[in-house]
């Protein structure tokens, strides 16, 4: 190996890389440059973007030898010394342009190169310059605003509820110093390679593993099912825990783990999976739900006859009779495929033994669930396991499930040494959960006045080889399949079907986006047959306060879908008129305007769903909030702190956050189902109020007193008088708090009966989207031009973050509608599997509706899932408006759209 010398962030460095070593690896593992992120190692995602002599390059595609004598700049260095980067960092924070933060280094570095050449770029110039960097969270619009220097709408009156303040964790993201899951392990740590099945279904047998390990330089251990000291099984729902850490005799999907090799970095790099002593026997596989239910299909799980995992059912009134008397009846058959979560950060982690305890550092959406699952796998008491979450570079549901954690724990326990594991992009896409493919049949009727009269839904969902969150999808879909509408005669049934595909799990919406495509598409068909305006048809049927849902649940307040739909009237009229004028003079391109609505119940379906929040005040006057809700980019750290600070009566900026850690932070539940703002926010409000009450009582001041804490004092301004309390004079608890409050909130729900009647969720959020699309009639390409998104969030805790969630959810819905389809064995990377780029995302106008919820903190509702739900059906309805072609499957690729257009034209 020869020396390679170059300038790194203005300092001369010399290194000795192996021949062909990637610059990204050299920067991260030799030169402490872990602000450079690796998302694909193929130049697809741009997360590793650095400047080479001022020009942006992908460090993962650049051999280190090629930069000899040149200048390399990364975000960490730019942030310290470059005025353009420093200015850009401020703008990114002002606009909320960094959400999870994993793409932020690449985005900012590429933007710095642009702004050095053009300080006032056009929007198209920004899109061109940043087109090679992917983001899965933001929807790109905030990034564009930040780079262009558009005015930010910040409001900070102490950071109270309703203020648009910066993210509390934003500074570390724009500086490149936030530690993600692959940034923790020391250089030289033992690494793990997981051996996975190359077939959808296969038998296998090992050779002499001990002899192979002994003969292979640098291999420290080999792990198989025989090395699992507890039970070789994990899952997320107790009745459906069915996935082995290592398959024992037969694999059930391509990418399933059978073994793991632990070794030095050099040994693992040199090891090809084909070198491992395992022999495969490919077996007949059922890779679709029809085949899996056939009489000749193999049964994946002995206790699940016909490969039916479970089902869901909701019924009210008499759907069959209502459809028989309806004036108009429409029906349709709708299909969707697997959708990959596509987070830019692959699964990764680090583990070590600390005495007789296992410590695991990894990206997760549910640290306590991880610990509980590992307790079963490792055969250890929970007190012997510590989960320390890192920054998480996107999750969207998939990082609710275990991934790297069992392998890390088993490897460090067997070797007694620290270990690390980072999935390759291919490995991540093979082994992680997906959105459930769906096969839906639906009939809806209406009377002559336009009121819905009968609704009969049946859907089958491919849950893959293992249950994961499939039971949740099966139960949630029938509750939501009606959409946010008044329907008195309703029947909805769903089934989850096992196949030899990757497990399908949680993904933003838990099956509701699939059912919404069917329901909202047929609502447009109904409106057309009735001669009604599609928007007015929805408004006529919209759910209202005091009106039962299809589960018989009645809300006395907070049902805001009517206002969401009504708020679109102006844009609906204007955009349809503009499209009509455009189409009158254009032959090749046609424009259409579509609308769709959605709703989503926040939290678990009819199950306990508690969050616990702890807060305290130290003798030094520090206000500490133990915030255990994982922030995966959605803003939980900021929103929950705002709620707490408002309840306590102090500025949000004065609150010191202690993040998730199973040793020190109470369980705030999993980050999923749009529950954290609502459930953990409610617990934070209770904790803030309880802490305030303790202080007020001790100081003997009124409820209206204004509190502040600093320099060892609690100060209360009350009735024109100033009261002071020396906190150092108070006794402290075991954690050093002079005052401490721990509060728990669990949403009030009721079980569903045999007909699905009950109270599945304490609150729903509501949404309505309008989209304008342009379709190339000859090629079938579809380009969204504009969205107007109206969301009832009850109370916008932070309107800036609301906008960010809306834009990000729309981008994912756009991808689902037009381009994203995971095909096992074919689209296992980010150049064959397409997600929206900055050039695909049009402007979004966000309308915030605030219909306060009875249970949410200050009336707030969840938001994260809701945004994706109406997006795809709105796009499909817009395609129909433009072309007359009704699309019933997603993604609506150019080939599918063009074929549909040709059918209409013929």
LINKA-V557757 format. One record per residue. N is the residue number from 0. PHI is phi in whole degrees, -180 to 180 (* if undefined). Layout:
# LINKA-V557757
n:phi
N:PHI
N:PHI
This chain:
# LINKA-V557757
n:phi
0:*
1:-102
2:-67
3:-127
4:-115
5:-159
6:-97
7:-117
8:52
9:87
10:-117
11:-73
12:-132
13:-133
14:-141
15:-125
16:-76
17:-65
18:-58
19:81
20:-59
21:-69
22:-61
23:-60
24:-68
25:-62
26:-62
27:-77
28:-101
29:-116
30:-115
31:59
32:-99
33:-82
34:-72
35:-83
36:-98
37:-121
38:-113
39:-150
40:57
41:-140
42:76
43:-87
44:-104
45:76
46:-64
47:-93
48:-60
49:-132
50:-101
51:-118
52:49
53:87
54:-109
55:-71
56:-137
57:-87
58:-66
59:-75
60:-103
61:-107
62:-63
63:-59
64:-59
65:-74
66:-97
67:-55
68:78
69:-110
70:-109
71:-109
72:-125
73:-122
74:-60
75:-59
76:-72
77:-60
78:-63
79:-78
80:-126
81:-101
82:-61
83:-65
84:-65
85:-65
86:-62
87:-65
88:-61
89:-65
90:-64
91:-58
92:-70
93:-62
94:-97
95:66
96:-80
97:-109
98:-100
99:-68
100:98
101:-72
102:-88
103:-59
104:-57
105:-65
106:-61
107:-69
108:-63
109:-63
110:-70
111:-61
112:-59
113:-65
114:-69
115:-64
116:-87
117:-142
118:-67
119:-128
120:-73
121:-77
122:-62
123:-66
124:-65
125:-64
126:-62
127:-66
128:-72
129:-104
130:-64
131:-92
132:-114
133:-92
134:-134
135:-103
136:-98
137:-86
138:75
139:71
140:-65
141:-67
142:-65
143:-59
144:-59
145:-67
146:-66
147:-79
148:74
149:-66
150:-61
151:-98
152:-103
153:-97
154:-144
155:-137
156:-99
157:94
158:75
159:-70
160:-55
161:102
162:-85
163:-89
164:-109
165:-63
166:-60
167:-67
168:-103
169:-73
170:-62
171:-66
172:-68
173:-78
174:-91
175:76
176:-107
177:-64
178:-95
179:-97
180:-67
181:-97
182:-103
183:-94
184:-66
185:-64
186:-60
187:91
188:-59
189:-54
190:-117
191:-124
192:-118
193:-91
194:-92
195:-126
196:-70
197:-86
198:-123
199:-66
200:-148
201:-159
202:-89
203:-155
204:-144
205:-91
206:-83
207:-80
208:-67
209:-64
210:-66
211:-62
212:-64
213:-66
214:-91
215:-107
216:-57
217:85
218:-82
219:-97
220:-164
221:-123
222:-113
223:-138
224:-57
225:-66
226:-95
227:-83
228:-75
229:-100
230:-101
231:-84
232:-162
233:-151
234:174
235:-116
236:-118
237:-50
238:-74
239:-128
240:-77
241:-144
242:-100
243:-78
244:-63
245:-127
246:-60
247:-103
248:-133
249:-147
250:-94
251:-114
252:-157
253:-64
254:103
255:-70
256:-78
257:-121
258:-162
259:-145
260:-109
261:-111
262:-162
263:-67
264:-54
265:-65
266:-67
267:-69
268:-64
269:-79
270:-88
271:-95
272:-53
273:-68
274:-76
275:-74
276:-78
277:-139
278:-113
279:-103
280:-127
281:-65
282:-122
283:-59
284:-120
285:-102
286:-109
287:-145
288:-71
289:-69
290:-63
291:-64
292:-94
293:-75
294:-67
295:-95
296:-75
297:-67
298:-86
299:-73
300:-135
301:-58
302:-90
303:-124
304:-60
305:67
306:63
307:-87
308:-70
309:-172
310:-144
311:-132
312:-153
313:-138
314:-146
315:-142
316:63
317:-134
318:-63
319:-63
320:-66
321:-65
322:-64
323:-66
324:-97
325:-67
326:-71
327:-133
328:-130
329:-125
330:-148
331:-159
332:-124
333:-128
334:-135
335:-140
336:-107
337:-64
338:-123
339:-85
340:-63
341:67
342:-62
343:-75
344:-92
345:-66
346:-62
347:-160
348:-179
349:-141
350:-142
351:-153
352:-91
353:-121
354:66
355:-101
356:-109
357:-101
358:-114
359:-125
360:-110
361:-160
362:-78
363:-152
364:-98
365:-152
366:-62
367:-71
368:-62
369:-59
370:-62
371:-65
372:-68
373:-68
374:-57
375:-73
376:-68
377:-87
378:67
379:-112
380:-70
381:-57
382:-66
383:-95
384:-127
385:-123
386:-108
387:-116
388:-66
389:-94
390:-58
391:-123
392:-88
393:95
394:-142
395:60
396:119
397:-68
398:-85
399:-77
400:-86
401:-63
402:-136
403:-80
404:-58
405:-63
406:-67
407:-62
408:-64
409:-64
410:-69
411:-71
412:-68
413:-76
414:-91
415:74
416:-120
417:-63
418:-139
419:-138
420:-152
421:-131
422:-71
423:-71
424:-60
425:-62
426:-64
427:-60
428:-72
429:-68
430:-102
431:-83
432:-73
433:-131
434:-69
435:-67
436:-62
437:-131
438:-134
439:-123
440:-120
441:-145
442:-125
443:-134
444:-119
445:-149
446:-86
447:-65
448:-77
449:103
450:-77
451:-62
452:-136
453:99
454:-150
455:-129
456:-118
457:-139
458:-137
459:-114
460:-126
461:-78
462:-93
463:75
464:-73
465:-133
466:-69
467:44
468:-95
469:-56
470:-61
471:-64
472:-62
473:-61
474:-84
475:-75
476:-59
477:-62
478:-68
479:-101
480:-63
481:-69
482:71
483:-83
484:-130
485:-85
486:-135
487:-93
488:-124
489:-146
490:-143
491:-139
492:-131
493:-135
494:-139
495:-102
496:-116
497:-79
498:-137
499:-89
500:-114
501:-57
502:-58
503:-97
504:-136
505:-81
506:-153
507:14
508:121
509:48
510:91
511:-68
512:-58
513:-67
514:-69
515:-67
516:-59
517:-66
518:-64
519:-72
520:-65
521:-71
522:-62
523:-65
524:-64
525:-60
526:-59
527:-64
528:-65
529:-84
530:71
531:-108
532:-67
533:-59
534:-68
535:-68
536:-61
537:-67
538:-61
539:-60
540:-99
541:-63
542:-64
543:-134
544:-57
545:72
546:-111
547:-65
548:-77
549:-68
550:-93
551:79
552:-84
553:-120
554:-105
555:-82
556:-155
557:92
558:-86
559:-105
560:-65
561:-59
562:-67
563:-60
564:-66
565:-62
566:-68
567:-90
568:-57
569:-63
570:-65
571:-58
572:-68
573:-67
574:-71
575:-67
576:-64
577:-65
578:-65
579:-63
580:-66
581:-63
582:-66
583:-66
584:-119
585:-123
586:-98
587:-74
588:-109
589:-128
590:-111
591:-143
592:-120
593:-123
594:-137
595:-159
596:-126
597:-162
598:-145
599:-156
600:-82
601:-86
602:101
603:-70
604:-84
605:55
606:-134
607:-55
608:-152
609:-79
610:-129
611:-122
612:-126
613:-113
614:-141
615:-163
616:-126
617:-88
618:-60
619:-82
620:92
621:-83
622:-95
623:-116
624:-119
625:-82
626:-108
627:-92
628:-82
629:-63
630:-94
631:-103
632:118
633:-79
634:106
635:-60
636:-57
637:-82
638:-64
639:-68
640:-66
641:-63
642:-63
643:-61
644:-63
645:-63
646:-67
647:-74
648:92
649:-130
650:-65
651:-60
652:-64
653:-84
654:-86
655:-95
656:-90
657:-114
658:-82
659:-59
660:-170
661:-65
662:-82
663:-127
664:-117
665:-60
666:-76
667:-97
668:75
669:-79
670:-89
671:-165
672:56
673:52
674:-100
675:-70
676:-59
677:-74
678:-78
679:-68
680:-62
681:-65
682:-66
683:-65
684:-63
685:-62
686:-66
687:-63
688:-65
689:-66
690:-65
691:-62
692:-63
693:-62
694:-68
695:-60
696:-65
697:-65
698:-91
699:57
700:-123
701:-79
702:-60
703:-87
704:-62
705:-97
706:-102
707:-150
708:-138
709:-171
710:48
711:78
712:-123
713:-104
714:-120
715:-124
716:-97
717:-143
718:60
719:83
720:-111
721:-109
722:-113
723:-126
724:-128
725:-78
726:-66
727:-67
728:-84
729:-92
730:-69
731:-112
732:-85
733:-62
734:-96
735:86
736:-93
737:-78
738:-131
739:-148
740:-138
741:-120
742:-132
743:-124
744:-130
745:-132
746:-60
747:-78
748:-127
749:-132
750:-61
751:-88
752:-83
753:-61
754:-101
755:74
756:-95
757:161
758:-129
759:-68
760:-139
761:-78
762:-151
763:-120
764:-107
765:-133
766:-151
767:-143
768:-121
769:-120
770:-138
771:-108
772:-123
773:-122
774:-113
775:-82
776:-68
777:-90
778:-104
779:82
780:-75
781:-124
782:-122
783:-65
784:-106
785:-168
786:-121
787:-121
788:-121
789:-110
790:-131
791:-89
792:-108
793:76
794:-146
795:-75
796:-63
797:-142
798:-57
799:-61
800:-73
801:-59
802:-59
803:-62
804:-67
805:-63
806:-66
807:-66
808:-66
809:-64
810:-60
811:-69
812:-66
813:-62
814:-62
815:-60
816:-72
817:-119
818:-145
819:-93
820:-152
821:-86
822:-120
823:-52
824:85
825:-124
826:-122
827:-106
828:-155
829:-96
830:-110
831:-91
832:-95
833:-98
834:-119
835:-59
836:-101
837:-62
838:-78
839:-89
840:-98
841:-84
842:-60
843:-127
844:-97
845:-102
846:-109
847:-97
848:-103
849:-125
850:-105
851:-57
852:-86
853:-71
854:-111
855:-67
856:-64
857:57
858:88
859:-73
860:-124
861:-69
862:-143
863:-51
864:-75
865:-58
866:-68
867:-70
868:-61
869:-83
870:-68
871:-62
872:-63
873:-62
874:-64
875:-63
876:-67
877:-70
878:-61
879:-62
880:-62
881:-79
882:-121
883:81
884:-101
885:-93
886:-96
887:-119
888:-141
889:-126
890:-76
891:-84
892:-69
893:-54
894:-64
895:-69
896:-66
897:-63
898:-63
899:-66
900:-64
901:-62
902:-64
903:-66
904:-68
905:-89
